[in-house]
Amino acid sequence: MKIPLLVSLLAIPFAVQAKTKWIEAESFAHLGGWVLDTQFIDIMGSPYLMAHGMGKIVRDAETEIEMPTGEYTVWVRTKNWVGPWDAPGAPGRFQIALNGKTLEHAFGANGKDWQWEKAGPVHLDGKTKLSLKDLTGFDGRVDAIVLSDDSSFTPDVSMRKKMLNLPQETPETSEYDLVVVGGGYSGMGAAVSGARQGLKVAFIQNRPVLGGNGSSEIQVWAMGGTRRGLYPHLGEIIEEMADRASNSPAADPQEFNDKLKEDVVRAEKTLDLFLNTHVYQVEMGKDAKKIRSVTGLDTKSGKETRFVGKFFVDCTGHGSVGALAGAEFMMEEKGRMGMSNMWVMQNLKKPVSWPQTSWALPLELQDFPEPQTMAPVGKKNKANQTGYDLGYKPVPNPEDYVHGEWFWESGFDKHPINDLELIRDHNFRAVYGAVSALKNLKPEKYGTYDLTWLAYIGGPRESRRIVGDLILNGEDMVKGVIHPDGCVPTTWDQDLHYPKEQYMKKFPENPFISRAEFGKHTDRKNGYPVPYRCFYSKDIGNLFMAGRTISVERHALGSTRVMRTCGMMGEVVGKAAWICVRHHTSPRGVYEQYLDILKDLMSQPGSMRRDTIEGSLYVPNNAKKLPDIQSDSIDPKKLEGIVIDDKDAELNGKWTHGEGLKPYVGDYYSYGSDKNASARFAFSVKETGPYEVRIFFQPHENRAKSAPVTVLSANGEKTVSVNQTQKPKLDLGAYSLGVFTFNSGEESAVIFRTEGAKGNIHLDAVQVLPAK
Ligand SMILES: Cc1cc2nc3c(=O)[nH]c(=O)nc-3n(C[C@H](O)[C@H](O)[C@H](O)COP(=O)(O)OP(=O)(O)OC[C@H]3O[C@@H](n4cnc5c(N)ncnc54)[C@H](O)[C@@H]3O)c2cc1C
C-alpha cells in the first residue's frame, strides 16, 4: 500500500542527530524566488524547491539553523535536469551560502537522476543563515540539504524520516462523511455538492490553489456545456466557481480566479479544506474492500495526517487513490494524450536579451508553430459579452502577448506517472528551445519579447481510469444509447490528441507538438448523459470517482474530460454520497436501490442545501444568481414570420454541417464551395403582398465574398450578391435581401449557388416577414 520511495518528510524544518542535520528545502522560512514543486512526490519521494526564473536568476531562498561548533560537509540532493538526455551544459546550477559565505561548488551540474552532491568542509558555529543561490534562472532544484561533521557519513533518502525525528504514529482526524482527494473541477464539484447535502467533508488538494488544470498555475479554460439535458440544474454549482478567462493561457493568470473557487468552497460550513496536502497512502478497513483512511502529507511542514472517512472520491486525475486501494484500472500502454506546460511571451517594446540555451532542444523556426497573438477579451469569451462579473480586470492590450497553447504537449509514449518529471522537463527544453529560436532567428519581431510565464505545473490529460460497474464506450455515446442512470451531460466531441506529424521529424522519439482529432459529434445542445455507474469503483465498496479518472473507454474520455463536465460529475457524486450516508448504502446500492432519490436530487437547484444530514432541503435567500445560459442556437420557432432552416431546405451537391460559428438557427448551419452545389429554400405565403426576405449567416474570412442569392417572387428572379465575410447588420446574423412581392399559394424560393461565390457559401436559414 505504501509508496516505497515516499519517505515522510520534515514536520520540523530540521532535526539534530549527533552532529548531522537534515534540512528539507520546502521547509525554508523564506522561499525568495524559488517555487515549491509537489508534482513528483510519488516518484522522487518529496516536494522540492526549484529556481523557475525563466532565464532570470531568482532571489535567494533562506532559512536559519542552529549548528553546534564544528567542521561540516555539505550534502545536497539535486539533479542536473537535462542529464537524462545527455544535453550539453547544465541549466539548473546553484550554490549554497552559509552565513553569507558562498561555497565554491556549483550544484545541479552532474548525473542523470536525483543524487547527493557534496561540498565543503565548512566551519559552523551556532546560529547559521543558510541560503540557496540560483546561478541561472533555469530550474535548478533542491530536495534536501544535509550537514554532517562525520566525514564518513553519506545521506540516503531512506534515512529521511529518522533523521527528521518524525513521529512513527500518524495522527488521525475524526471520521468525515466524505473525503474528496484532488482539487480540480471534479473535486470542487464533489466537495461543495456533498457539503450542501449536510455531509461533513474533507477536501484535500496538493497545491496552494484550487482548480487543477483550470487554476492560475496551469491556465486551461473550462469547457463543456452545463445546465442542459435530463437534469438541467446540474452544472449550477460548478458555474459558481468556473473561470471566465479570455485566453488559455491568458495574459494575466488572475483570469483563472483561484480566489473565487476558494471563496465558494470555504463558504461551506461543513467542509474542511486542506490545501498543500498530498495524499500518498491508503489504509483499508477491516473489510479489505473498503478504504478506512488516506494519509496526507503537508507539503510545506511535512506533517502527516490520516483522514478517516465513510466514503472517498478520487478526483486526482491520476486515479491515485483507487490504484493505492487496489481498484482495477485501465491505462493505455502507449499512445496516450500527453502533458502540457503552456507559456506566454510579452512584447515589452524595448530590447530584451535572452541567455544561450545550448541544453534546450535545438529548434529552428520550422520545428514548431509560431505562437499566436492572444484574442482580444470578449471575442472568445461569451460571459464577457453578457456583462457577467468576470472577477478580474482584463489587460488593456492583449495584442502585446503571444502564447504557447494546448498543443505544446509531450509524453505520448511515456509513463503518465513514473515519467512525469521527464515529460515536464522535455516540455521545458522544447519551450526554451522555441524561445531561443524566436529571439535569435526572428529578432525583428521577437527582439522586444520576453518569456513572462511558463507553467512549471504541468497539465496532464490521460492516466489511470478506474473501472466502475459500467465502462462507457465511445460508440454508445455516438449512437445515443441512453442508460437508466444517464445523468451528466457531456457535450464535447470525442477529442483525442496525437503528435503532429509536421513537427515530429527532429524528435520522433519524443514529439512535443500535438494535433487534436475530433471524432464523431456529441449532441451539444442536450449533451450525452454519462451514466452514474461510471462514477464508482466496481471493486472498492466506498470509492467514488469524478473527472478524468472515471470509468470510460478512451474515446468517451475524449468527450467527458472537459472541466465543466468533470465538475458536474462531482456534483452527482456529492449527492450520491448523501444517499449512501443517509440510507446506509454503498455507491452501488444507490444505483440498485435508490436511483429515484438520486434522480430527484439531481433535479434540484445547485444552490439547494440542507444543514444536516437529516435536515430538509431549502434554497437560501442569498443563493448566488447565475448569468442566463447562453445558447449557441436560435430556436427557429421563436423567430417571426416564415422561417426555413437549412435542415428543411433542398440541398444539392456537397454541403458540410457546422456549429463553430455562433449563434446559428436550429441545430447547425451548412457551408460549402463545391462546384455546382446549390440550396433551395422553398415557401409560400398565405396572403399576397410585399415581404422582406432575410437570410442568416455568421461571417468568417473563408466565407463567400460574393454569394449569389436568388429570390423567386411574383416579380420574377432577382439575384443579390452578398459578402459573407462581413458581419450582417441585423441582430443574430440576419441580412436583408430587400422587399419582394409574393402571391398567395404560389411556391416561392430563395436559391443559393456556389458558382462565382469566391469562398464558402454559408447557409443557415431564410426568414420572410410582411414588409413594414
Ligand atoms: C493543455 C490542456 C488543454 C486542455 N484543454 C481543455 C479545455 O480547453 N477545456 C477543458 O475544459 N478541458 C481541457 N483539458 C482537459 C482538462 O483540463 C482535464 O481533463 C481536467 O482538468 C480534468 O479535471 P480533474 O478534476 O479530473 O483533474 P485535474 O484538473 O487534473 O485536477 C486534479 C487535481 O488533483 C490534485 N492531485 C493529484 N494527485 C493528488 C494527490 N495525491 N493528493 C492531493 N491532490 C492531488 C492535482 O494537483 C490537481 O490539482 C485540457 C487539458 C490540458 C492539459
The ligand as a MOL file (V3000), in Angstrom:
LIG
                    3D

  0  0  0     0  0            999 V3000
M  V30 BEGIN CTAB
M  V30 COUNTS 53 58 0 0 0
M  V30 BEGIN ATOM
M  V30 1 C -3.2260 21.8460 -22.0090 0
M  V30 2 C -4.5910 21.2550 -21.7940 0
M  V30 3 C -5.6500 21.7760 -22.5010 0
M  V30 4 C -6.9360 21.3200 -22.2470 0
M  V30 5 N -7.9720 21.9440 -22.8650 0
M  V30 6 C -9.1520 21.9080 -22.2380 0
M  V30 7 C -10.1130 22.9240 -22.4860 0
M  V30 8 O -9.9520 23.7980 -23.3500 0
M  V30 9 N -11.2280 22.9120 -21.7230 0
M  V30 10 C -11.4490 21.9430 -20.7830 0
M  V30 11 O -12.4680 22.0140 -20.0950 0
M  V30 12 N -10.5870 20.9410 -20.5780 0
M  V30 13 C -9.4270 20.9310 -21.2430 0
M  V30 14 N -8.4680 19.9950 -20.9420 0
M  V30 15 C -8.7900 18.8130 -20.1260 0
M  V30 16 C -8.9700 19.1130 -18.6430 0
M  V30 17 O -8.0830 20.1000 -18.2080 0
M  V30 18 C -8.8110 17.8710 -17.7700 0
M  V30 19 O -9.3700 16.7560 -18.3200 0
M  V30 20 C -9.4720 18.2030 -16.4050 0
M  V30 21 O -8.6770 19.1490 -15.7640 0
M  V30 22 C -9.7380 17.0420 -15.5470 0
M  V30 23 O -10.2410 17.5340 -14.3150 0
M  V30 24 P -9.9570 16.7510 -12.9910 0
M  V30 25 O -10.6410 17.4760 -11.8910 0
M  V30 26 O -10.2780 15.3270 -13.2050 0
M  V30 27 O -8.3740 16.7910 -12.8260 0
M  V30 28 P -7.3150 17.9450 -12.6490 0
M  V30 29 O -7.7510 19.2170 -13.2490 0
M  V30 30 O -6.0230 17.3770 -13.1140 0
M  V30 31 O -7.2540 18.1560 -11.0780 0
M  V30 32 C -6.7130 17.1960 -10.2080 0
M  V30 33 C -6.1150 17.9170 -9.0160 0
M  V30 34 O -5.7870 16.9680 -8.0190 0
M  V30 35 C -4.5180 17.2540 -7.4830 0
M  V30 36 N -3.9410 15.9820 -7.0240 0
M  V30 37 C -3.4560 14.9830 -7.8130 0
M  V30 38 N -2.9970 13.9840 -7.0550 0
M  V30 39 C -3.2260 14.3370 -5.7690 0
M  V30 40 C -2.9590 13.7000 -4.5320 0
M  V30 41 N -2.3760 12.5060 -4.4950 0
M  V30 42 N -3.2900 14.3360 -3.3990 0
M  V30 43 C -3.8940 15.5510 -3.4380 0
M  V30 44 N -4.1500 16.2100 -4.5890 0
M  V30 45 C -3.8260 15.6060 -5.7350 0
M  V30 46 C -3.7520 17.8600 -8.6300 0
M  V30 47 O -2.6910 18.6750 -8.1990 0
M  V30 48 C -4.8380 18.6510 -9.3440 0
M  V30 49 O -4.8920 19.9800 -8.8690 0
M  V30 50 C -7.1520 20.3020 -21.2830 0
M  V30 51 C -6.0720 19.7100 -20.6380 0
M  V30 52 C -4.8000 20.1860 -20.8720 0
M  V30 53 C -3.6600 19.5940 -20.1390 0
M  V30 END ATOM
M  V30 BEGIN BOND
M  V30 1 1 1 2
M  V30 2 1 2 3
M  V30 3 2 2 52
M  V30 4 2 3 4
M  V30 5 1 4 5
M  V30 6 1 4 50
M  V30 7 2 5 6
M  V30 8 1 6 7
M  V30 9 1 6 13
M  V30 10 2 7 8
M  V30 11 1 7 9
M  V30 12 1 9 10
M  V30 13 2 10 11
M  V30 14 1 10 12
M  V30 15 2 12 13
M  V30 16 1 13 14
M  V30 17 1 14 15
M  V30 18 1 14 50
M  V30 19 1 15 16
M  V30 20 1 16 17
M  V30 21 1 16 18
M  V30 22 1 18 19
M  V30 23 1 18 20
M  V30 24 1 20 21
M  V30 25 1 20 22
M  V30 26 1 22 23
M  V30 27 1 23 24
M  V30 28 2 24 25
M  V30 29 1 24 26
M  V30 30 1 24 27
M  V30 31 1 27 28
M  V30 32 2 28 29
M  V30 33 1 28 30
M  V30 34 1 28 31
M  V30 35 1 31 32
M  V30 36 1 32 33
M  V30 37 1 33 34
M  V30 38 1 33 48
M  V30 39 1 34 35
M  V30 40 1 35 36
M  V30 41 1 35 46
M  V30 42 1 36 37
M  V30 43 1 36 45
M  V30 44 2 37 38
M  V30 45 1 38 39
M  V30 46 1 39 40
M  V30 47 2 39 45
M  V30 48 1 40 41
M  V30 49 2 40 42
M  V30 50 1 42 43
M  V30 51 2 43 44
M  V30 52 1 44 45
M  V30 53 1 46 47
M  V30 54 1 46 48
M  V30 55 1 48 49
M  V30 56 2 50 51
M  V30 57 1 51 52
M  V30 58 1 52 53
M  V30 END BOND
M  V30 END CTAB
M  END
